[in-house]
Every structure is written in C-alpha cells, then in structure tokens.
C-alpha cells in the first residue's frame, strides 16, 4: 500500500525589470526553497519561466497585478494566473496606509536595502548600458537590484503579518 503523498505548498516571489522599450530585461524569482533564479535577456522565455516555477503554488509580487503579471502575459504569452495563485502584497500595504513604491514602503517599515540610489528608471539605464555598451558592471548592478526586490518581499510579508506556504 502506498502512503499518501503530502503536497508541499511552495511560494515564489517574482519581480521583473524592463527596458525603455518595454521589453523584459530581467525576470527574478526567489523561491520558498531558497533558490534564486534570474533570467536575463534572451533567457526570458515562457518555457524557462514555467520551468523556474515548478513546484510553486503561490506567486507573491509587489504591484505585480498591475505591472509584472500583465507585462509577462503580453511579452511571453503566459497568464500566470492560469497556473498559480497570485498575491499582490501592495494591497496589504494599502490596507495599512502604506502607499508608494516598494522602496518607500521598505523605508517606512525599516527593511534594509543596499542599493538605495537605484530605482526603476535607473534599472532601465543600467540595461541600456549593458546592452549598448556591453557594460557588464551595469548588468551586475541591475541583477543585484532585482535580487534585493525579490528577497525583500518575504521580509515585507513577515512585517505585514502575512503567512503563506513554505
């Protein structure tokens, strides 16, 4: 007789960066099992995205329902809402009168960020420097910025008193 298989609930935190032209330049995923995945440029495909999310049940974002998920749907022809539960932490922030972008909310809640000077506009400039000038340092800064966005989401979730799956 086979023992029932316990279904593990795994969350993933997702954030994208885009170019001035609106293309996805970096797609970052921080999974509940500790894996950090960053797809860059031509690596950003529907198969690579779905492979990176295997085992995930819920995707958490900040402003993802209004930005990240619609851009992914448009550019990669995949509606993540069809495959996963999605949860936008921005609305929990709004319920607590915490308005503004992720960086502003992090600052209010005392969540540390190393790259304080980088924002979405600078991220687009960094991609431009990498793509047009082959500036590998610019790409490294962009990847670090994206990483801070996604690894800070579980910290934000904890500060908000939210508890998802593992």
N, CA, C and O of each residue as an XYZ file, in Angstrom:
664
protein
N       0.847     -1.179      0.000
C       0.000      0.000      0.000
C       0.893      1.243      0.000
O       1.907      1.289      0.697
N       0.519      2.214     -0.762
C       1.282      3.453     -0.859
C       0.779      4.465      0.151
O      -0.424      4.617      0.361
N       1.729      5.156      0.775
C       1.358      6.248      1.691
C       0.944      7.449      0.844
O       1.503      7.665     -0.232
N      -0.019      8.227      1.309
C      -0.409      9.417      0.543
C       0.766     10.390      0.436
O       1.547     10.555      1.373
N       0.867     11.015     -0.706
C       1.927     11.981     -0.937
C       1.471     13.328     -0.373
O       0.407     13.840     -0.718
N       2.295     13.875      0.490
C       1.977     15.184      1.053
C       2.333     16.245      0.022
O       3.461     16.299     -0.467
N       1.365     17.081     -0.300
C       1.629     18.152     -1.264
C       2.241     19.337     -0.535
O       1.630     19.918      0.363
N       3.427     19.675     -0.927
C       4.135     20.783     -0.304
C       3.706     22.087     -0.965
O       3.711     22.209     -2.190
N       3.343     23.038     -0.155
C       2.979     24.353     -0.662
C       4.256     25.167     -0.737
O       4.953     25.343      0.263
N       4.558     25.665     -1.932
C       5.769     26.462     -2.065
C       5.417     27.817     -2.679
O       4.722     27.910     -3.691
N       5.919     28.845     -2.033
C       5.704     30.186     -2.558
C       6.918     30.610     -3.367
O       8.017     30.080     -3.209
N       6.686     31.578     -4.234
C       7.757     32.189     -5.003
C       7.487     33.691     -5.036
O       6.338     34.131     -5.066
N       8.560     34.456     -5.030
C       8.479     35.914     -5.081
C       9.039     36.340     -6.425
O      10.123     35.902     -6.809
N       8.319     37.183     -7.142
C       8.666     37.486     -8.516
C       8.725     38.992     -8.749
O       7.924     39.750     -8.203
N       9.682     39.409     -9.564
C       9.798     40.809     -9.974
C      10.490     40.864    -11.322
O      11.406     40.087    -11.593
N      10.044     41.791    -12.172
C      10.695     41.964    -13.465
C      11.277     43.365    -13.571
O      10.846     44.298    -12.892
N      12.266     43.480    -14.442
C      12.808     44.770    -14.847
C      12.545     44.880    -16.343
O      12.504     43.873    -17.051
N      12.366     46.105    -16.816
C      12.071     46.306    -18.226
C      13.008     47.359    -18.826
O      13.658     48.126    -18.116
N      13.049     47.363    -20.143
C      13.853     48.342    -20.885
C      13.016     49.587    -21.153
O      11.819     49.615    -20.868
N      13.648     50.604    -21.696
C      12.932     51.807    -22.109
C      11.861     51.469    -23.141
O      10.840     52.151    -23.228
N      12.093     50.421    -23.917
C      11.141     49.997    -24.950
C      10.034     49.094    -24.410
O       9.134     48.712    -25.157
N      10.089     48.745    -23.121
C       9.053     47.916    -22.512
C       9.312     46.425    -22.573
O       8.443     45.632    -22.211
N      10.493     46.029    -23.024
C      10.838     44.602    -23.054
C      11.279     44.154    -21.663
O      11.837     44.949    -20.906
N      11.038     42.901    -21.323
C      11.505     42.359    -20.045
C      13.003     42.104    -20.177
O      13.443     41.397    -21.084
N      13.781     42.686    -19.268
C      15.233     42.539    -19.322
C      15.742     41.547    -18.285
O      16.692     40.804    -18.533
N      15.095     41.542    -17.112
C      15.438     40.607    -16.032
C      14.137     40.113    -15.424
O      13.235     40.902    -15.141
N      14.045     38.813    -15.225
C      12.908     38.217    -14.544
C      13.474     37.461    -13.350
O      14.128     36.429    -13.501
N      13.210     37.993    -12.160
C      13.761     37.407    -10.947
C      12.719     36.632    -10.165
O      11.578     37.070    -10.015
N      13.127     35.480     -9.673
C      12.268     34.621     -8.856
C      13.072     34.165     -7.649
O      14.185     33.655     -7.779
N      12.490     34.359     -6.481
C      13.086     33.853     -5.242
C      12.094     32.852     -4.693
O      11.007     33.222     -4.249
N      12.468     31.582     -4.724
C      11.541     30.511     -4.355
C      11.605     30.195     -2.872
O      12.594     30.467     -2.192
N      10.529     29.619     -2.401
C      10.430     29.230     -0.998
C      11.457     28.201     -0.578
O      11.713     28.043      0.616
N      12.060     27.489     -1.537
C      13.098     26.517     -1.203
C      14.479     27.165     -1.161
O      15.491     26.478     -1.023
N      14.513     28.503     -1.282
C      15.774     29.234     -1.199
C      16.458     29.478     -2.533
O      17.473     30.173     -2.586
N      15.919     28.916     -3.616
C      16.537     29.111     -4.932
C      16.295     30.534     -5.428
O      15.183     31.056     -5.342
N      17.342     31.142     -5.942
C      17.262     32.456     -6.578
C      17.505     32.247     -8.063
O      18.553     31.742     -8.463
N      16.537     32.636     -8.875
C      16.634     32.453    -10.324
C      16.486     33.822    -10.967
O      15.538     34.551    -10.676
N      17.418     34.170    -11.839
C      17.321     35.412    -12.591
C      17.540     35.102    -14.064
O      18.639     34.737    -14.482
N      16.481     35.253    -14.836
C      16.562     35.083    -16.275
C      16.884     36.452    -16.874
O      16.300     37.461    -16.478
N      17.804     36.481    -17.817
C      18.281     37.744    -18.385
C      18.154     37.715    -19.905
O      18.540     36.745    -20.557
N      17.604     38.800    -20.458
C      17.550     38.966    -21.905
C      16.896     37.809    -22.627
O      15.734     37.497    -22.371
N      17.626     37.168    -23.528
C      17.079     36.087    -24.360
C      16.720     34.832    -23.554
O      16.011     33.961    -24.059
N      17.196     34.731    -22.317
C      16.814     33.592    -21.461
C      15.354     33.689    -21.016
O      14.777     32.707    -20.550
N      14.764     34.869    -21.160
C      13.397     35.098    -20.673
C      12.412     34.570    -21.708
O      12.033     35.267    -22.650
N      12.010     33.318    -21.506
C      11.054     32.659    -22.389
C       9.968     32.007    -21.540
O      10.150     31.790    -20.342
N       8.860     31.705    -22.158
C       7.773     31.030    -21.461
C       8.237     29.688    -20.869
O       7.976     29.428    -19.694
N       8.920     28.826    -21.649
C       9.373     27.555    -21.061
C      10.322     27.753    -19.870
O      10.195     27.064    -18.858
N      11.273     28.693    -19.986
C      12.206     28.927    -18.878
C      11.486     29.458    -17.647
O      11.809     29.071    -16.523
N      10.510     30.342    -17.851
C       9.737     30.874    -16.731
C       8.975     29.759    -16.033
O       9.055     29.623    -14.812
N       8.241     28.967    -16.792
C       7.437     27.905    -16.177
C       8.318     26.847    -15.515
O       7.960     26.318    -14.463
N       9.456     26.534    -16.115
C      10.404     25.588    -15.508
C      10.917     26.132    -14.172
O      11.087     25.381    -13.212
N      11.161     27.443    -14.119
C      11.659     28.074    -12.887
C      10.626     28.056    -11.768
O      10.977     28.188    -10.595
N       9.376     27.897    -12.120
C       8.294     27.934    -11.127
C       7.738     26.557    -10.781
O       6.737     26.458    -10.072
N       8.375     25.490    -11.272
C       7.905     24.136    -10.966
C       7.863     23.941     -9.449
O       8.826     24.252     -8.747
N       6.755     23.432     -8.962
C       6.576     23.200     -7.532
C       5.959     24.377     -6.801
O       5.591     24.260     -5.632
N       5.844     25.497     -7.471
C       5.276     26.695     -6.856
C       3.759     26.608     -6.866
O       3.159     26.163     -7.844
N       3.146     27.036     -5.774
C       1.696     27.116     -5.728
C       1.209     28.563     -5.718
O       0.154     28.867     -6.275
N       1.976     29.458     -5.085
C       1.575     30.859     -4.990
C       2.750     31.761     -5.348
O       3.871     31.565     -4.879
N       2.467     32.760     -6.195
C       3.458     33.764     -6.578
C       3.098     35.070     -5.887
O       1.973     35.556     -6.002
N       4.067     35.636     -5.166
C       3.883     36.917     -4.485
C       4.651     37.998     -5.238
O       5.768     37.779     -5.706
N       4.025     39.175     -5.344
C       4.641     40.316     -6.013
C       4.343     41.575     -5.213
O       3.599     41.548     -4.233
N       4.935     42.672     -5.649
C       4.532     43.997     -5.174
C       4.153     44.781     -6.426
O       4.999     45.040     -7.282
N       2.897     45.152     -6.530
C       2.323     45.815     -7.709
C       2.355     44.904     -8.929
O       2.259     45.373    -10.063
N       2.488     43.618     -8.699
C       2.560     42.667     -9.802
C       1.265     42.518    -10.566
O       1.288     42.255    -11.769
N       0.128     42.681     -9.895
C      -1.147     42.518    -10.594
C      -1.377     43.640    -11.603
O      -2.126     43.477    -12.566
N      -0.729     44.775    -11.374
C      -0.898     45.916    -12.285
C       0.276     46.073    -13.247
O       0.132     46.729    -14.279
N       1.440     45.486    -12.936
C       2.605     45.658    -13.811
C       3.219     44.336    -14.252
O       3.097     43.954    -15.415
N       3.878     43.633    -13.333
C       4.661     42.446    -13.698
C       3.841     41.397    -14.446
O       4.240     40.953    -15.522
N       2.707     41.000    -13.888
C       1.927     39.916    -14.498
C       1.344     40.309    -15.857
O       1.393     39.498    -16.782
N       0.786     41.534    -16.024
C       0.324     41.912    -17.365
C       1.457     42.001    -18.394
O       1.262     41.638    -19.554
N       2.639     42.480    -17.981
C       3.768     42.555    -18.917
C       4.204     41.144    -19.309
O       4.470     40.883    -20.483
N       4.279     40.244    -18.351
C       4.637     38.850    -18.651
C       3.612     38.241    -19.600
O       3.975     37.547    -20.550
N       2.345     38.499    -19.344
C       1.286     37.970    -20.215
C       1.437     38.499    -21.638
O       1.317     37.742    -22.602
N       1.699     39.795    -21.767
C       1.842     40.400    -23.099
C       3.100     39.918    -23.821
O       3.047     39.568    -24.999
N       4.222     39.901    -23.117
C       5.508     39.617    -23.774
C       5.793     38.128    -23.954
O       6.441     37.732    -24.923
N       5.305     37.295    -23.015
C       5.617     35.859    -23.075
C       4.402     34.995    -23.402
O       4.511     33.773    -23.497
N       3.257     35.627    -23.572
C       2.008     34.906    -23.872
C       1.701     33.840    -22.827
O       1.276     32.732    -23.155
N       1.923     34.193    -21.571
C       1.564     33.277    -20.484
C       0.901     34.088    -19.376
O       1.455     35.062    -18.867
N      -0.309     33.651    -19.021
C      -1.039     34.277    -17.926
C      -0.766     33.436    -16.677
O      -1.331     32.355    -16.509
N       0.101     33.943    -15.814
C       0.486     33.171    -14.625
C      -0.708     32.880    -13.726
O      -0.683     31.917    -12.960
N      -1.750     33.699    -13.810
C      -2.975     33.437    -13.039
C      -3.651     32.135    -13.469
O      -4.441     31.577    -12.707
N      -3.359     31.645    -14.662
C      -3.925     30.379    -15.125
C      -3.240     29.168    -14.492
O      -3.809     28.078    -14.459
N      -2.019     29.360    -13.991
C      -1.230     28.247    -13.477
C      -0.999     28.301    -11.966
O      -0.758     27.270    -11.337
N      -1.072     29.490    -11.389
C      -0.701     29.677     -9.986
C      -1.687     30.620     -9.301
O      -2.365     31.417     -9.950
N      -1.749     30.509     -7.989
C      -2.392     31.570     -7.223
C      -1.409     32.727     -7.214
O      -0.207     32.517     -7.051
N      -1.901     33.941     -7.388
C      -1.021     35.104     -7.337
C      -1.514     36.043     -6.252
O      -2.715     36.167     -6.010
N      -0.566     36.701     -5.605
C      -0.904     37.552     -4.474
C      -0.051     38.812     -4.529
O       1.178     38.737     -4.543
N      -0.702     39.961     -4.561
C      -0.023     41.244     -4.656
C       0.033     41.880     -3.266
O      -0.988     42.307     -2.728
N       1.228     41.937     -2.697
C       1.407     42.474     -1.338
C       1.143     43.978     -1.244
O       0.965     44.505     -0.145
N       1.116     44.668     -2.373
C       0.859     46.106     -2.354
C      -0.495     46.413     -1.707
O      -0.631     47.403     -0.988
N      -1.482     45.573     -1.962
C      -2.822     45.838     -1.421
C      -2.863     45.667      0.092
O      -3.620     46.363      0.769
N      -2.065     44.757      0.629
C      -1.947     44.639      2.088
C      -1.317     45.899      2.665
O      -1.694     46.361      3.742
N      -0.354     46.447      1.932
C       0.276     47.704      2.362
C      -0.762     48.823      2.380
O      -0.829     49.601      3.331
N      -1.560     48.899      1.337
C      -2.586     49.940      1.263
C      -3.554     49.840      2.436
O      -3.978     50.858      2.985
N      -3.906     48.606      2.821
C      -4.813     48.410      3.965
C      -4.218     48.959      5.257
O      -4.949     49.252      6.203
N      -2.901     49.098      5.298
C      -2.209     49.629      6.484
C      -1.709     51.062      6.253
O      -0.818     51.545      6.952
N      -2.306     51.727      5.253
C      -1.934     53.105      4.908
C      -0.455     53.242      4.543
O       0.167     54.263      4.834
N       0.097     52.225      3.914
C       1.475     52.246      3.417
C       1.409     52.376      1.903
O       1.215     51.390      1.192
N       1.570     53.591      1.422
C       1.450     53.867     -0.006
C       2.803     54.186     -0.608
O       3.742     54.573      0.088
N       2.881     54.015     -1.917
C       4.112     54.302     -2.639
C       4.704     53.030     -3.198
O       4.137     51.946     -3.060
N       5.850     53.179     -3.831
C       6.536     52.026     -4.392
C       7.151     51.157     -3.310
O       7.155     51.519     -2.133
N       7.662     50.026     -3.713
C       8.259     49.076     -2.780
C       9.356     49.718     -1.943
O       9.422     49.499     -0.734
N      10.230     50.520     -2.584
C      11.345     51.125     -1.839
C      10.847     52.043     -0.729
O      11.408     52.053      0.366
N       9.796     52.813     -1.003
C       9.247     53.710      0.006
C       8.644     52.920      1.172
O       8.848     53.270      2.334
N       7.912     51.867      0.860
C       7.311     51.031      1.906
C       8.404     50.351      2.726
O       8.302     50.270      3.950
N       9.444     49.862      2.059
C      10.567     49.252      2.779
C      11.170     50.250      3.765
O      11.454     49.909      4.913
N      11.359     51.468      3.311
C      11.960     52.510      4.163
C      11.078     52.763      5.397
O      11.581     52.846      6.517
N       9.782     52.882      5.185
C       8.847     53.119      6.292
C       8.906     51.979      7.307
O       8.855     52.211      8.515
N       9.014     50.750      6.810
C       8.994     49.568      7.678
C      10.380     49.172      8.193
O      10.505     48.205      8.944
N      11.414     49.906      7.798
C      12.761     49.613      8.271
C      13.407     48.412      7.614
O      14.286     47.781      8.202
N      12.988     48.090      6.413
C      13.588     46.982      5.668
C      14.824     47.521      4.954
O      14.740     48.490      4.200
N      15.951     46.898      5.191
C      17.238     47.366      4.665
C      17.358     47.109      3.162
O      16.866     46.111      2.636
N      18.022     48.034      2.503
C      18.308     47.925      1.072
C      19.679     48.527      0.837
O      19.951     49.654      1.253
N      20.538     47.778      0.173
C      21.899     48.251     -0.088
C      21.934     49.275     -1.223
O      22.625     50.289     -1.125
N      21.192     49.012     -2.294
C      21.212     49.881     -3.469
C      20.092     50.920     -3.390
O      19.113     50.853     -4.133
N      20.250     51.864     -2.493
C      19.205     52.869     -2.267
C      19.031     53.826     -3.447
O      17.942     54.360     -3.659
N      20.092     54.043     -4.208
C      20.039     55.017     -5.302
C      19.427     54.449     -6.587
O      19.150     55.204     -7.518
N      19.215     53.139     -6.651
C      18.680     52.522     -7.863
C      17.161     52.427     -7.754
O      16.620     51.974     -6.745
N      16.492     52.862     -8.811
C      15.044     52.723     -8.904
C      14.723     52.182    -10.300
O      15.633     51.812    -11.042
N      13.458     52.134    -10.658
C      13.063     51.574    -11.944
C      13.678     52.288    -13.134
O      14.040     51.652    -14.124
N      13.797     53.608    -13.042
C      14.389     54.380    -14.137
C      15.878     54.051    -14.277
O      16.373     53.825    -15.381
N      16.569     54.027    -13.163
C      17.998     53.692    -13.182
C      18.183     52.261    -13.700
O      19.138     51.978    -14.423
N      17.265     51.365    -13.329
C      17.344     49.984    -13.813
C      17.289     49.942    -15.340
O      18.011     49.167    -15.967
N      16.434     50.772    -15.939
C      16.365     50.826    -17.404
C      17.662     51.389    -17.987
O      18.131     50.926    -19.027
N      18.234     52.377    -17.324
C      19.514     52.930    -17.774
C      20.627     51.893    -17.681
O      21.481     51.809    -18.564
N      20.614     51.107    -16.611
C      21.623     50.056    -16.448
C      21.525     49.031    -17.578
O      22.542     48.599    -18.121
N      20.298     48.645    -17.929
C      20.132     47.695    -19.025
C      20.654     48.298    -20.331
O      21.323     47.617    -21.108
N      20.350     49.562    -20.567
C      20.822     50.241    -21.770
C      22.350     50.209    -21.830
O      22.932     49.919    -22.876
N      22.993     50.510    -20.699
C      24.462     50.494    -20.656
C      25.010     49.096    -20.936
O      26.032     48.944    -21.604
N      24.325     48.087    -20.425
C      24.768     46.717    -20.668
C      24.572     46.345    -22.135
O      25.487     45.837    -22.783
N      23.389     46.600    -22.643
C      23.054     46.165    -23.994
C      23.820     46.942    -25.068
O      24.333     46.346    -26.015
N      23.898     48.248    -24.927
C      24.509     49.080    -25.974
C      26.014     49.214    -25.843
O      26.718     49.394    -26.837
N      26.514     49.127    -24.599
C      27.947     49.357    -24.370
C      28.669     48.125    -23.828
O      29.859     48.174    -23.518
N      27.923     47.011    -23.718
C      28.467     45.770    -23.151
C      29.086     46.003    -21.774
O      30.125     45.431    -21.443
N      28.435     46.848    -20.980
C      28.916     47.193    -19.644
C      28.453     46.106    -18.663
O      27.322     46.134    -18.178
N      29.339     45.160    -18.385
C      28.997     44.035    -17.515
C      28.779     44.466    -16.067
O      28.008     43.832    -15.346
N      29.443     45.531    -15.635
C      29.236     46.074    -14.283
C      27.802     46.588    -14.142
O      27.169     46.401    -13.103
N      27.296     47.234    -15.192
C      25.911     47.719    -15.171
C      24.945     46.544    -15.016
O      23.969     46.638    -14.271
N      25.214     45.440    -15.714
C      24.356     44.260    -15.586
C      24.413     43.714    -14.164
O      23.380     43.343    -13.607
N      25.599     43.660    -13.569
C      25.734     43.153    -12.202
C      24.927     44.002    -11.210
O      24.280     43.467    -10.309
N      24.972     45.317    -11.384
C      24.191     46.209    -10.507
C      22.697     45.972    -10.726
O      21.929     45.924     -9.765
N      22.285     45.824    -11.977
C      20.883     45.559    -12.286
C      20.414     44.251    -11.645
O      19.323     44.192    -11.078
N      21.228     43.217    -11.736
C      20.872     41.925    -11.133
C      20.804     42.031     -9.616
O      19.927     41.431     -8.993
N      21.710     42.781     -9.019
C      21.685     42.969     -7.558
C      20.428     43.733     -7.135
O      19.816     43.414     -6.115
N      20.053     44.727     -7.913
C      18.835     45.500     -7.645
C      17.606     44.589     -7.703
O      16.760     44.622     -6.809
N      17.512     43.781     -8.753
C      16.391     42.853     -8.888
C      16.374     41.853     -7.736
O      15.315     41.526     -7.201
N      17.558     41.373     -7.361
C      17.660     40.431     -6.244
C      17.140     41.067     -4.951
O      16.396     40.434     -4.202
N      17.529     42.308     -4.693
C      17.041     42.977     -3.475
C      15.525     43.092     -3.495
O      14.878     42.914     -2.463
N      14.950     43.389     -4.658
C      13.494     43.481     -4.762
C      12.834     42.164     -4.346
O      11.883     42.166     -3.564
N      13.332     41.052     -4.861
C      12.639     39.789     -4.599
C      12.970     39.198     -3.229
O      12.097     38.586     -2.613
N      14.190     39.356     -2.733
C      14.490     38.793     -1.410
C      13.884     39.641     -0.288
O      13.735     39.166      0.838
N      13.536     40.888     -0.593
C      12.877     41.722      0.415
C      11.378     41.462      0.496
O      10.747     41.846      1.480
N      10.794     40.824     -0.507
C       9.354     40.552     -0.465
C       8.955     39.633      0.694
O       7.950     39.911      1.348
N       9.692     38.550      0.982
C       9.301     37.750      2.152
C       9.457     38.521      3.467
O       8.711     38.287      4.417
N      10.423     39.434      3.518
C      10.597     40.260      4.715
C       9.394     41.194      4.854
O       8.863     41.374      5.950
N       8.973     41.782      3.740
C       7.780     42.628      3.745
C       6.565     41.825      4.199
O       5.771     42.285      5.019
N       6.436     40.642      3.663
C       5.315     39.767      4.019
C       5.288     39.510      5.526
O       4.230     39.563      6.154
N       6.445     39.235      6.090
C       6.554     38.992      7.538
C       6.176     40.244      8.321
O       5.456     40.159      9.316
N       6.660     41.412      7.877
C       6.350     42.668      8.580
C       4.857     42.966      8.542
O       4.307     43.585      9.454
N       4.215     42.515      7.474
C       2.762     42.734      7.336
C       1.957     41.693      8.105
O       0.731     41.780      8.181
N       2.654     40.702      8.678
C       1.960     39.651      9.409
C       1.286     38.634      8.519
O       0.371     37.933      8.950
N       1.738     38.548      7.260
C       1.171     37.588      6.318
C       1.966     36.292      6.404
O       3.186     36.300      6.562
N       1.266     35.210      6.299
C       1.942     33.910      6.284
C       1.391     33.105      5.134
O       0.201     32.792      5.090
N       2.272     32.768      4.194
C       1.868     31.933      3.061
C       2.369     30.536      3.284
O       2.605     30.125      4.421
N       2.534     29.798      2.203
C       3.096     28.448      2.281
C       4.577     28.531      2.599
O       5.100     29.614      2.862
N       5.243     27.412      2.577
C       6.684     27.352      2.896
C       7.526     28.110      1.932
O       8.748     28.146      2.076
